[in-house]
Each structure stands twice: as C-alpha cells, then as structure tokens.
Amino acid sequence: MGCHVTVVVASGERYEFELHDADLAGLDGRKAQEWLGQEFEAAGCVPTNPVGKLLLADKILCLAKSQQEPAWAEPSPWAKQFVRAAAAAIGRAVLTIDLGNHSLGY
C-alpha cells in the first residue's frame, strides 16, 4: 500500500510526497520505527512527554522539526528516507505531519 505524505511547516507551506509500493518495499513498520528511533537519538531530540514515554508521533514530529524548510522544498536524501520511514511506521494511506500545530493526521 502506498502513502501520500504531506509535511506542513510552521509558515503553513505544504510539501507533498507520493510514495508507491515500490518506494516502501523492504521497509516494514518495525524497521521504520528502529530507523526513526536511531535518528531521534542522533539528532539530540528530547521526548516531549514529561514522564519520558516516547511515542512514535513524538519521534516523527521532533525529527521533522529538526529540519529546515529547504529540506522539504528540495528534499534531501535524509528527508526522503524520513518520509519513507514515517509512512511505513504509521502504515496508513495518508499521513499529514503538521509542524505548526505539532500534530499528525491520517
């Protein structure tokens, strides 16, 4: 199953990514979550939950916020892999990562 991913940055600008089955091949939900976790730590992101529980949504939102807008406008290899991992981890046909509202929609 492919996935349409939208990243909405704080300014309201929307960046669309269309992933097909071939784009997600070889990346299951578990591998995607592992990649997101490793990148979360490498980026020095901090859990937003005061009790320290780290949710998948927090990983995705914090990692997306760690990138500047040009990374989404002209997607870097990292941004492409991030979108791929987020889509595989969530496992839905549509995913919206709204950085201004700090929310995920699917």
N, C-alpha and C positions, 0 to 999 in steps of 0.2 A: 504494500500500500504506500503510495507516495504521500507527500505532505506539502502544503502551501504554508510557508512561514513568513510572517510579517514582523519586522522589528520597527517599533515606533520609538524614535529618540525623544529626548526632553523637549525639543523645539516643535514636536508634532510631525516632523518629516517621517514618512513611511518608506521602508525599504522591503521589497518583496523578493522572496526566494521560492522557486518552484522546484521541488525535489521529486524525482521519479523513483520507481522501484530500483532501478539500476544504481541511482545515487546512494541509496540506503543499503544496498547489498553488502553483506559481510559485517554489518554493524547491528547487533541486536541490542535490546534495551539494557542488558547488564553491562555490555562492553561500553555502551554510550555513557551510562552513569559512572563507570570507572574513569573514563576519559574526562568527564566533567569534574569529577572529584579531584583528579590529579591537577587539572588546570586551575581549579579553585584554589588549591594549596599553593601552586606555583605562582599565581597572581597575587598571593598575600591577602586574599579576600577574607573577611571576617563574618561569621554567622550573625544574622540579624536577630535571631531568637535569643532572648536574654538567658534562657536556660541551656543554651548551647546546642539544642537539637537542630541539625542541619537538614532542611528539606530540599528535595530536588528543585522546587521552584526557586528557592533562595540561591542555589548554585547557578541556575540559568540566569536569573536576574542580575546577580552580582557580577558574573562573568561578562554579560552583555554590557553592563555599565562600565566595566573596566576598559572598554574600547572607545576610542574617539569616533565621532560621526563619519570621518572619511573611511574608516574600516568597513562601514556598511555601504557607503555610497559607491566605492570601488572596492568590492570585497577582497580582502587579503586572504591568503590560504588559510590562516587561522580562523577568520570569520566564516569561511565556507565550511571548515571542519566543525566549528561550533554549531552552526545552523543544522548541519547533518546530525551531530550528536544530540542536540536538543530535540529534534524531530524524532529520532529513534528512541530516545529516553521517554518522551511523552507518549508516543505511539498513537497519535491521532492524525486525522487527515488535514486538520487546520490548526495552526498554532500562532498566536499573536503574543509577542514579547513587548509589552508596553513599559518602557523605561521611565516615562514621565509619571505614570500612575503606579509604578512598581507592582505590576500585575501580569499574570499570564492568562490568556483566554484560549479556549479550544472547544 
